[in-house]
Amino acid sequence: MELEKVALSDEYFVKRKLYPNVDFYSGLIYKAMGFPEDMFTILFAVPRLAGWLAHWSEWIDDPDNRIYRPFQIYKGEGIRDYEDVGARKQKVDEKATAMKYSNRSARRAASLGKQ
């Protein structure tokens, strides 16, 4: 948290009345991982994309919705009883989810006995 203290006392943050948010800490992690600072904007945006698309989808689906904000309605499965993993029916064909290997990864998978 020493970095947070330094940031809070930095003239840039003080002058603009800014407080380090989650992107501040993400930026530190991205920097430590070796990402160039030019990529930070897209790296911050990609995880938010799912939420943005959900907002857009709900906005498109409702012609009376003039304000662009998400609905608070869960549209997933209702209450279900727990089924032990071994007793569950297979719903997707294994061939449909089979991993396709590139030439490079196919050689590696074969060397590891996975193919």
PAVO-218123 format. One record per residue: residue in one letter; x, y, z of N, C-alpha, C in turn; residue number from 1. Coordinates in steps of 0.1 Angstrom, whole numbers, plus 5000, padded with zeros to 4 digits. Atoms other than C-alpha are relative to their C-alpha. Example, Ala and Ser with C-alpha at 12.3 -4.5 7.8 and 13.67 -1.06 7.14 Angstrom:
2
site code: A	n_c1: 5009	n_c2: 4988	n_c3: 5000	ca_c1: 5123	ca_c2: 4955	ca_c3: 5078	c_c1: 5009	c_c2: 5012	c_c3: 5000	pos: 1 .
site code: S	n_c1: 4991	n_c2: 4989	n_c3: 5000	ca_c1: 5137	ca_c2: 4989	ca_c3: 5071	c_c1: 4992	c_c2: 5011	c_c3: 5008	pos: 2 .
REM end
This chain:
115
site code: M	n_c1: 5008	n_c2: 4988	n_c3: 5000	ca_c1: 5000	ca_c2: 5000	ca_c3: 5000	c_c1: 5009	c_c2: 5013	c_c3: 5000	pos: 1 .
site code: E	n_c1: 4991	n_c2: 4989	n_c3: 5001	ca_c1: 5031	ca_c2: 5022	ca_c3: 4999	c_c1: 4998	c_c2: 5008	c_c3: 4987	pos: 2 .
site code: L	n_c1: 5003	n_c2: 4994	n_c3: 5013	ca_c1: 5024	ca_c2: 5029	ca_c3: 4963	c_c1: 4988	c_c2: 5009	c_c3: 5000	pos: 3 .
site code: E	n_c1: 5013	n_c2: 4992	n_c3: 4999	ca_c1: 4989	ca_c2: 5041	ca_c3: 4971	c_c1: 5003	c_c2: 5013	c_c3: 5008	pos: 4 .
site code: K	n_c1: 4996	n_c2: 4988	n_c3: 4992	ca_c1: 5004	ca_c2: 5065	ca_c3: 4997	c_c1: 5007	c_c2: 5010	c_c3: 4991	pos: 5 .
site code: V	n_c1: 4992	n_c2: 4992	n_c3: 5009	ca_c1: 5029	ca_c2: 5078	ca_c3: 4971	c_c1: 4990	c_c2: 5007	c_c3: 4990	pos: 6 .
site code: A	n_c1: 5009	n_c2: 4994	n_c3: 5010	ca_c1: 5001	ca_c2: 5083	ca_c3: 4945	c_c1: 4991	c_c2: 5011	c_c3: 5006	pos: 7 .
site code: L	n_c1: 5009	n_c2: 4990	n_c3: 4993	ca_c1: 4978	ca_c2: 5101	ca_c3: 4970	c_c1: 5007	c_c2: 5013	c_c3: 5003	pos: 8 .
site code: S	n_c1: 4992	n_c2: 4987	n_c3: 4997	ca_c1: 5006	ca_c2: 5126	ca_c3: 4978	c_c1: 5006	c_c2: 5006	c_c3: 4988	pos: 9 .
site code: D	n_c1: 4994	n_c2: 4995	n_c3: 5012	ca_c1: 5017	ca_c2: 5130	ca_c3: 4942	c_c1: 4992	c_c2: 5012	c_c3: 4995	pos: 10 .
site code: E	n_c1: 5007	n_c2: 4987	n_c3: 5005	ca_c1: 5009	ca_c2: 5165	ca_c3: 4927	c_c1: 4989	c_c2: 4997	c_c3: 4990	pos: 11 .
site code: Y	n_c1: 5010	n_c2: 5003	n_c3: 5011	ca_c1: 4991	ca_c2: 5150	ca_c3: 4897	c_c1: 4987	c_c2: 4995	c_c3: 5006	pos: 12 .
site code: F	n_c1: 5012	n_c2: 5005	n_c3: 4994	ca_c1: 4966	ca_c2: 5131	ca_c3: 4919	c_c1: 4994	c_c2: 5011	c_c3: 5009	pos: 13 .
site code: V	n_c1: 5006	n_c2: 4990	n_c3: 4991	ca_c1: 4962	ca_c2: 5159	ca_c3: 4945	c_c1: 4994	c_c2: 5011	c_c3: 4992	pos: 14 .
site code: K	n_c1: 5005	n_c2: 4988	n_c3: 5008	ca_c1: 4957	ca_c2: 5187	ca_c3: 4919	c_c1: 4987	c_c2: 4996	c_c3: 4994	pos: 15 .
site code: R	n_c1: 5012	n_c2: 5004	n_c3: 5007	ca_c1: 4930	ca_c2: 5167	ca_c3: 4901	c_c1: 4990	c_c2: 4993	c_c3: 5009	pos: 16 .
site code: K	n_c1: 5008	n_c2: 5006	n_c3: 4990	ca_c1: 4915	ca_c2: 5153	ca_c3: 4933	c_c1: 4996	c_c2: 4985	c_c3: 4996	pos: 17 .
site code: L	n_c1: 5002	n_c2: 5014	n_c3: 5005	ca_c1: 4920	ca_c2: 5117	ca_c3: 4920	c_c1: 5004	c_c2: 4990	c_c3: 5012	pos: 18 .
site code: Y	n_c1: 4996	n_c2: 5011	n_c3: 4991	ca_c1: 4921	ca_c2: 5085	ca_c3: 4940	c_c1: 5003	c_c2: 4988	c_c3: 4992	pos: 19 .
site code: P	n_c1: 4997	n_c2: 5012	n_c3: 5008	ca_c1: 4937	ca_c2: 5053	ca_c3: 4927	c_c1: 4989	c_c2: 4990	c_c3: 5000	pos: 20 .
site code: N	n_c1: 5010	n_c2: 5010	n_c3: 5001	ca_c1: 4911	ca_c2: 5030	ca_c3: 4914	c_c1: 5005	c_c2: 4986	c_c3: 4996	pos: 21 .
site code: V	n_c1: 4996	n_c2: 5013	n_c3: 5004	ca_c1: 4912	ca_c2: 4994	ca_c3: 4902	c_c1: 5010	c_c2: 5000	c_c3: 4988	pos: 22 .
site code: D	n_c1: 4990	n_c2: 4999	n_c3: 5011	ca_c1: 4930	ca_c2: 5004	ca_c3: 4870	c_c1: 5014	c_c2: 5004	c_c3: 5004	pos: 23 .
site code: F	n_c1: 4987	n_c2: 4996	n_c3: 4995	ca_c1: 4958	ca_c2: 5019	ca_c3: 4890	c_c1: 5007	c_c2: 4987	c_c3: 5004	pos: 24 .
site code: Y	n_c1: 4994	n_c2: 5012	n_c3: 4995	ca_c1: 4965	ca_c2: 4985	ca_c3: 4906	c_c1: 5002	c_c2: 4990	c_c3: 4988	pos: 25 .
site code: S	n_c1: 4998	n_c2: 5009	n_c3: 5012	ca_c1: 4959	ca_c2: 4966	ca_c3: 4873	c_c1: 5012	c_c2: 5005	c_c3: 4992	pos: 26 .
site code: G	n_c1: 4989	n_c2: 4994	n_c3: 5007	ca_c1: 4983	ca_c2: 4990	ca_c3: 4856	c_c1: 5014	c_c2: 4995	c_c3: 5006	pos: 27 .
site code: L	n_c1: 4988	n_c2: 5005	n_c3: 4994	ca_c1: 5010	ca_c2: 4980	ca_c3: 4881	c_c1: 5003	c_c2: 4986	c_c3: 4997	pos: 28 .
site code: I	n_c1: 4998	n_c2: 5015	n_c3: 5004	ca_c1: 5004	ca_c2: 4943	ca_c3: 4874	c_c1: 5004	c_c2: 4999	c_c3: 4986	pos: 29 .
site code: Y	n_c1: 4997	n_c2: 5001	n_c3: 5014	ca_c1: 5004	ca_c2: 4948	ca_c3: 4837	c_c1: 5015	c_c2: 5005	c_c3: 4997	pos: 30 .
site code: K	n_c1: 4986	n_c2: 4995	n_c3: 5001	ca_c1: 5037	ca_c2: 4968	ca_c3: 4840	c_c1: 5009	c_c2: 4989	c_c3: 5004	pos: 31 .
site code: A	n_c1: 4991	n_c2: 5011	n_c3: 4995	ca_c1: 5052	ca_c2: 4940	ca_c3: 4861	c_c1: 5000	c_c2: 4988	c_c3: 4991	pos: 32 .
site code: M	n_c1: 5001	n_c2: 5011	n_c3: 5009	ca_c1: 5041	ca_c2: 4915	ca_c3: 4835	c_c1: 5007	c_c2: 5003	c_c3: 4987	pos: 33 .
site code: G	n_c1: 4992	n_c2: 4996	n_c3: 5012	ca_c1: 5060	ca_c2: 4934	ca_c3: 4808	c_c1: 4991	c_c2: 5006	c_c3: 4989	pos: 34 .
site code: F	n_c1: 5008	n_c2: 4994	n_c3: 5011	ca_c1: 5030	ca_c2: 4949	ca_c3: 4788	c_c1: 5005	c_c2: 5014	c_c3: 4998	pos: 35 .
site code: P	n_c1: 4997	n_c2: 4985	n_c3: 5002	ca_c1: 5039	ca_c2: 4982	ca_c3: 4771	c_c1: 4988	c_c2: 5008	c_c3: 5004	pos: 36 .
site code: E	n_c1: 5010	n_c2: 4991	n_c3: 4995	ca_c1: 5020	ca_c2: 5011	ca_c3: 4785	c_c1: 4990	c_c2: 5004	c_c3: 4989	pos: 37 .
site code: D	n_c1: 5009	n_c2: 4998	n_c3: 5011	ca_c1: 5005	ca_c2: 5017	ca_c3: 4750	c_c1: 4988	c_c2: 4991	c_c3: 5000	pos: 38 .
site code: M	n_c1: 5010	n_c2: 5010	n_c3: 5001	ca_c1: 4985	ca_c2: 4986	ca_c3: 4755	c_c1: 4990	c_c2: 5000	c_c3: 5012	pos: 39 .
site code: F	n_c1: 5008	n_c2: 4999	n_c3: 4988	ca_c1: 4970	ca_c2: 4995	ca_c3: 4789	c_c1: 4986	c_c2: 5003	c_c3: 4998	pos: 40 .
site code: T	n_c1: 5014	n_c2: 4997	n_c3: 5003	ca_c1: 4939	ca_c2: 5011	ca_c3: 4775	c_c1: 4992	c_c2: 4989	c_c3: 4995	pos: 41 .
site code: I	n_c1: 5008	n_c2: 5011	n_c3: 5005	ca_c1: 4928	ca_c2: 4981	ca_c3: 4756	c_c1: 5000	c_c2: 4989	c_c3: 5010	pos: 42 .
site code: L	n_c1: 5000	n_c2: 5010	n_c3: 4989	ca_c1: 4938	ca_c2: 4958	ca_c3: 4785	c_c1: 4990	c_c2: 5003	c_c3: 5011	pos: 43 .
site code: F	n_c1: 5010	n_c2: 4996	n_c3: 4991	ca_c1: 4915	ca_c2: 4978	ca_c3: 4807	c_c1: 4986	c_c2: 4998	c_c3: 4994	pos: 44 .
site code: A	n_c1: 5013	n_c2: 5000	n_c3: 5007	ca_c1: 4887	ca_c2: 4978	ca_c3: 4781	c_c1: 4995	c_c2: 4985	c_c3: 4998	pos: 45 .
site code: V	n_c1: 5005	n_c2: 5013	n_c3: 5004	ca_c1: 4886	ca_c2: 4941	ca_c3: 4772	c_c1: 4992	c_c2: 4993	c_c3: 5011	pos: 46 .
site code: P	n_c1: 5009	n_c2: 5006	n_c3: 4990	ca_c1: 4873	ca_c2: 4928	ca_c3: 4806	c_c1: 4986	c_c2: 5006	c_c3: 5001	pos: 47 .
site code: R	n_c1: 5013	n_c2: 4993	n_c3: 4999	ca_c1: 4845	ca_c2: 4954	ca_c3: 4805	c_c1: 4991	c_c2: 4997	c_c3: 4988	pos: 48 .
site code: L	n_c1: 5008	n_c2: 5002	n_c3: 5013	ca_c1: 4834	ca_c2: 4943	ca_c3: 4770	c_c1: 4987	c_c2: 4992	c_c3: 5002	pos: 49 .
site code: A	n_c1: 5012	n_c2: 5008	n_c3: 4998	ca_c1: 4810	ca_c2: 4917	ca_c3: 4783	c_c1: 4989	c_c2: 5008	c_c3: 5006	pos: 50 .
site code: G	n_c1: 5011	n_c2: 4992	n_c3: 4994	ca_c1: 4791	ca_c2: 4942	ca_c3: 4804	c_c1: 4995	c_c2: 5010	c_c3: 4990	pos: 51 .
site code: W	n_c1: 5005	n_c2: 4990	n_c3: 5010	ca_c1: 4790	ca_c2: 4968	ca_c3: 4776	c_c1: 4991	c_c2: 4993	c_c3: 4990	pos: 52 .
site code: L	n_c1: 5009	n_c2: 5008	n_c3: 5009	ca_c1: 4776	ca_c2: 4941	ca_c3: 4753	c_c1: 4987	c_c2: 4997	c_c3: 5006	pos: 53 .
site code: A	n_c1: 5012	n_c2: 5003	n_c3: 4993	ca_c1: 4750	ca_c2: 4931	ca_c3: 4778	c_c1: 4991	c_c2: 5013	c_c3: 5000	pos: 54 .
site code: H	n_c1: 5008	n_c2: 4987	n_c3: 5000	ca_c1: 4739	ca_c2: 4968	ca_c3: 4781	c_c1: 4994	c_c2: 5002	c_c3: 4987	pos: 55 .
site code: W	n_c1: 5004	n_c2: 4997	n_c3: 5013	ca_c1: 4738	ca_c2: 4972	ca_c3: 4744	c_c1: 4988	c_c2: 4990	c_c3: 4995	pos: 56 .
site code: S	n_c1: 5010	n_c2: 5010	n_c3: 5004	ca_c1: 4718	ca_c2: 4939	ca_c3: 4739	c_c1: 4986	c_c2: 5003	c_c3: 5006	pos: 57 .
site code: E	n_c1: 5012	n_c2: 4997	n_c3: 4993	ca_c1: 4692	ca_c2: 4949	ca_c3: 4765	c_c1: 4993	c_c2: 5013	c_c3: 4994	pos: 58 .
site code: W	n_c1: 5005	n_c2: 4987	n_c3: 5006	ca_c1: 4689	ca_c2: 4984	ca_c3: 4749	c_c1: 4994	c_c2: 4997	c_c3: 4987	pos: 59 .
site code: I	n_c1: 5006	n_c2: 5003	n_c3: 5014	ca_c1: 4683	ca_c2: 4969	ca_c3: 4714	c_c1: 4987	c_c2: 4992	c_c3: 5002	pos: 60 .
site code: D	n_c1: 5012	n_c2: 5009	n_c3: 4998	ca_c1: 4658	ca_c2: 4943	ca_c3: 4727	c_c1: 4987	c_c2: 5008	c_c3: 5004	pos: 61 .
site code: D	n_c1: 5011	n_c2: 4993	n_c3: 4995	ca_c1: 4635	ca_c2: 4969	ca_c3: 4743	c_c1: 4998	c_c2: 5014	c_c3: 4992	pos: 62 .
site code: P	n_c1: 5001	n_c2: 4987	n_c3: 5008	ca_c1: 4622	ca_c2: 4996	ca_c3: 4718	c_c1: 4995	c_c2: 5012	c_c3: 5008	pos: 63 .
site code: D	n_c1: 5004	n_c2: 4989	n_c3: 4991	ca_c1: 4607	ca_c2: 5016	ca_c3: 4747	c_c1: 5011	c_c2: 5006	c_c3: 5009	pos: 64 .
site code: N	n_c1: 4989	n_c2: 4996	n_c3: 4991	ca_c1: 4640	ca_c2: 5019	ca_c3: 4765	c_c1: 5008	c_c2: 5011	c_c3: 4994	pos: 65 .
site code: R	n_c1: 4993	n_c2: 4988	n_c3: 5005	ca_c1: 4653	ca_c2: 5054	ca_c3: 4759	c_c1: 5013	c_c2: 5003	c_c3: 5007	pos: 66 .
site code: I	n_c1: 4988	n_c2: 4998	n_c3: 4992	ca_c1: 4679	ca_c2: 5054	ca_c3: 4787	c_c1: 5008	c_c2: 4987	c_c3: 4999	pos: 67 .
site code: Y	n_c1: 4991	n_c2: 5011	n_c3: 5003	ca_c1: 4709	ca_c2: 5032	ca_c3: 4780	c_c1: 5005	c_c2: 4995	c_c3: 5014	pos: 68 .
site code: R	n_c1: 4995	n_c2: 5007	n_c3: 4988	ca_c1: 4712	ca_c2: 5011	ca_c3: 4812	c_c1: 4994	c_c2: 4986	c_c3: 5001	pos: 69 .
site code: P	n_c1: 5004	n_c2: 5014	n_c3: 5000	ca_c1: 4709	ca_c2: 4974	ca_c3: 4820	c_c1: 4988	c_c2: 4998	c_c3: 5009	pos: 70 .
site code: F	n_c1: 5011	n_c2: 5004	n_c3: 4991	ca_c1: 4678	ca_c2: 4958	ca_c3: 4834	c_c1: 5006	c_c2: 4991	c_c3: 5011	pos: 71 .
site code: Q	n_c1: 4995	n_c2: 5008	n_c3: 4988	ca_c1: 4681	ca_c2: 4940	ca_c3: 4868	c_c1: 4992	c_c2: 4987	c_c3: 5000	pos: 72 .
site code: I	n_c1: 5008	n_c2: 5012	n_c3: 5001	ca_c1: 4663	ca_c2: 4909	ca_c3: 4856	c_c1: 5010	c_c2: 4988	c_c3: 4996	pos: 73 .
site code: Y	n_c1: 4992	n_c2: 5012	n_c3: 5003	ca_c1: 4681	ca_c2: 4875	ca_c3: 4858	c_c1: 4992	c_c2: 4991	c_c3: 4990	pos: 74 .
site code: K	n_c1: 5007	n_c2: 5008	n_c3: 5011	ca_c1: 4673	ca_c2: 4855	ca_c3: 4826	c_c1: 5006	c_c2: 4986	c_c3: 4999	pos: 75 .
site code: G	n_c1: 4993	n_c2: 5014	n_c3: 5000	ca_c1: 4693	ca_c2: 4823	ca_c3: 4835	c_c1: 4990	c_c2: 4990	c_c3: 5005	pos: 76 .
site code: E	n_c1: 5008	n_c2: 5011	n_c3: 4995	ca_c1: 4681	ca_c2: 4790	ca_c3: 4848	c_c1: 4994	c_c2: 5003	c_c3: 5013	pos: 77 .
site code: G	n_c1: 5007	n_c2: 4999	n_c3: 4987	ca_c1: 4656	ca_c2: 4788	ca_c3: 4876	c_c1: 5007	c_c2: 4991	c_c3: 5011	pos: 78 .
site code: I	n_c1: 4995	n_c2: 5008	n_c3: 4990	ca_c1: 4661	ca_c2: 4769	ca_c3: 4908	c_c1: 5001	c_c2: 4985	c_c3: 4995	pos: 79 .
site code: R	n_c1: 4998	n_c2: 5014	n_c3: 5005	ca_c1: 4675	ca_c2: 4734	ca_c3: 4901	c_c1: 5006	c_c2: 4992	c_c3: 5012	pos: 80 .
site code: D	n_c1: 4995	n_c2: 5009	n_c3: 4990	ca_c1: 4682	ca_c2: 4704	ca_c3: 4923	c_c1: 5015	c_c2: 4997	c_c3: 4996	pos: 81 .
site code: Y	n_c1: 4986	n_c2: 5003	n_c3: 5002	ca_c1: 4719	ca_c2: 4695	ca_c3: 4927	c_c1: 5000	c_c2: 4985	c_c3: 4995	pos: 82 .
site code: E	n_c1: 4998	n_c2: 5014	n_c3: 5005	ca_c1: 4730	ca_c2: 4665	ca_c3: 4906	c_c1: 5015	c_c2: 4997	c_c3: 5001	pos: 83 .
site code: D	n_c1: 4986	n_c2: 5004	n_c3: 4998	ca_c1: 4762	ca_c2: 4646	ca_c3: 4914	c_c1: 5006	c_c2: 5000	c_c3: 4986	pos: 84 .
site code: V	n_c1: 4993	n_c2: 4999	n_c3: 5013	ca_c1: 4787	ca_c2: 4651	ca_c3: 4885	c_c1: 4999	c_c2: 4987	c_c3: 4993	pos: 85 .
site code: G	n_c1: 5000	n_c2: 5013	n_c3: 5007	ca_c1: 4788	ca_c2: 4614	ca_c3: 4878	c_c1: 4986	c_c2: 4996	c_c3: 4995	pos: 86 .
site code: A	n_c1: 5014	n_c2: 5004	n_c3: 5003	ca_c1: 4750	ca_c2: 4612	ca_c3: 4875	c_c1: 4995	c_c2: 5009	c_c3: 4989	pos: 87 .
site code: R	n_c1: 5005	n_c2: 4990	n_c3: 5009	ca_c1: 4747	ca_c2: 4642	ca_c3: 4851	c_c1: 5000	c_c2: 4994	c_c3: 4986	pos: 88 .
site code: K	n_c1: 5001	n_c2: 5004	n_c3: 5014	ca_c1: 4736	ca_c2: 4636	ca_c3: 4815	c_c1: 5009	c_c2: 5008	c_c3: 4992	pos: 89 .
site code: Q	n_c1: 4991	n_c2: 4992	n_c3: 5008	ca_c1: 4760	ca_c2: 4646	ca_c3: 4788	c_c1: 4991	c_c2: 5008	c_c3: 4990	pos: 90 .
site code: K	n_c1: 5008	n_c2: 4991	n_c3: 5008	ca_c1: 4744	ca_c2: 4676	ca_c3: 4770	c_c1: 5007	c_c2: 5004	c_c3: 4987	pos: 91 .
site code: V	n_c1: 4993	n_c2: 4995	n_c3: 5012	ca_c1: 4771	ca_c2: 4684	ca_c3: 4745	c_c1: 5009	c_c2: 4988	c_c3: 4995	pos: 92 .
site code: D	n_c1: 4992	n_c2: 5010	n_c3: 5006	ca_c1: 4788	ca_c2: 4660	ca_c3: 4721	c_c1: 5015	c_c2: 5003	c_c3: 5002	pos: 93 .
site code: E	n_c1: 4985	n_c2: 4997	n_c3: 4997	ca_c1: 4825	ca_c2: 4656	ca_c3: 4730	c_c1: 5007	c_c2: 5004	c_c3: 4987	pos: 94 .
site code: K	n_c1: 4994	n_c2: 4996	n_c3: 5013	ca_c1: 4834	ca_c2: 4660	ca_c3: 4693	c_c1: 4998	c_c2: 5015	c_c3: 4998	pos: 95 .
site code: A	n_c1: 5002	n_c2: 4986	n_c3: 5002	ca_c1: 4819	ca_c2: 4695	ca_c3: 4694	c_c1: 5009	c_c2: 5009	c_c3: 5008	pos: 96 .
site code: T	n_c1: 4991	n_c2: 4992	n_c3: 4991	ca_c1: 4842	ca_c2: 4706	ca_c3: 4722	c_c1: 5014	c_c2: 4995	c_c3: 4999	pos: 97 .
site code: A	n_c1: 4986	n_c2: 5005	n_c3: 5002	ca_c1: 4873	ca_c2: 4687	ca_c3: 4710	c_c1: 5009	c_c2: 5012	c_c3: 4996	pos: 98 .
site code: M	n_c1: 4991	n_c2: 4989	n_c3: 5003	ca_c1: 4903	ca_c2: 4710	ca_c3: 4709	c_c1: 5007	c_c2: 4997	c_c3: 4987	pos: 99 .
site code: K	n_c1: 4993	n_c2: 5001	n_c3: 5013	ca_c1: 4917	ca_c2: 4717	ca_c3: 4675	c_c1: 5014	c_c2: 5005	c_c3: 5002	pos: 100 .
site code: Y	n_c1: 4986	n_c2: 4996	n_c3: 4998	ca_c1: 4955	ca_c2: 4718	ca_c3: 4675	c_c1: 5006	c_c2: 5006	c_c3: 4988	pos: 101 .
site code: S	n_c1: 4992	n_c2: 4995	n_c3: 5011	ca_c1: 4978	ca_c2: 4739	ca_c3: 4654	c_c1: 5011	c_c2: 4990	c_c3: 4998	pos: 102 .
site code: N	n_c1: 4989	n_c2: 5009	n_c3: 5002	ca_c1: 5008	ca_c2: 4721	ca_c3: 4639	c_c1: 5009	c_c2: 5000	c_c3: 5011	pos: 103 .
site code: R	n_c1: 4991	n_c2: 4999	n_c3: 4989	ca_c1: 5030	ca_c2: 4734	ca_c3: 4666	c_c1: 4995	c_c2: 4993	c_c3: 5013	pos: 104 .
site code: S	n_c1: 5005	n_c2: 5006	n_c3: 4988	ca_c1: 5007	ca_c2: 4725	ca_c3: 4695	c_c1: 4996	c_c2: 4986	c_c3: 4999	pos: 105 .
site code: A	n_c1: 5003	n_c2: 5014	n_c3: 5003	ca_c1: 4998	ca_c2: 4692	ca_c3: 4679	c_c1: 5012	c_c2: 4992	c_c3: 5003	pos: 106 .
site code: R	n_c1: 4987	n_c2: 5007	n_c3: 4997	ca_c1: 5035	ca_c2: 4681	ca_c3: 4680	c_c1: 5002	c_c2: 5000	c_c3: 5015	pos: 107 .
site code: R	n_c1: 4998	n_c2: 4999	n_c3: 4986	ca_c1: 5037	ca_c2: 4693	ca_c3: 4716	c_c1: 4991	c_c2: 4990	c_c3: 5008	pos: 108 .
site code: A	n_c1: 5010	n_c2: 5009	n_c3: 4994	ca_c1: 5005	ca_c2: 4675	ca_c3: 4726	c_c1: 5003	c_c2: 4985	c_c3: 4998	pos: 109 .
site code: A	n_c1: 4996	n_c2: 5014	n_c3: 5003	ca_c1: 5017	ca_c2: 4643	ca_c3: 4709	c_c1: 5012	c_c2: 4996	c_c3: 5008	pos: 110 .
site code: S	n_c1: 4988	n_c2: 5004	n_c3: 4992	ca_c1: 5050	ca_c2: 4644	ca_c3: 4727	c_c1: 4997	c_c2: 4998	c_c3: 5015	pos: 111 .
site code: L	n_c1: 5005	n_c2: 5002	n_c3: 4986	ca_c1: 5031	ca_c2: 4647	ca_c3: 4760	c_c1: 4990	c_c2: 4989	c_c3: 5002	pos: 112 .
site code: G	n_c1: 5009	n_c2: 5011	n_c3: 4999	ca_c1: 5008	ca_c2: 4618	ca_c3: 4751	c_c1: 4985	c_c2: 5005	c_c3: 5001	pos: 113 .
site code: K	n_c1: 5013	n_c2: 4995	n_c3: 4999	ca_c1: 4977	ca_c2: 4640	ca_c3: 4749	c_c1: 4992	c_c2: 4999	c_c3: 4987	pos: 114 .
site code: Q	n_c1: 5008	n_c2: 5000	n_c3: 5013	ca_c1: 4967	ca_c2: 4634	ca_c3: 4713	c_c1: 4999	c_c2: 4986	c_c3: 4995	pos: 115 .
REM end
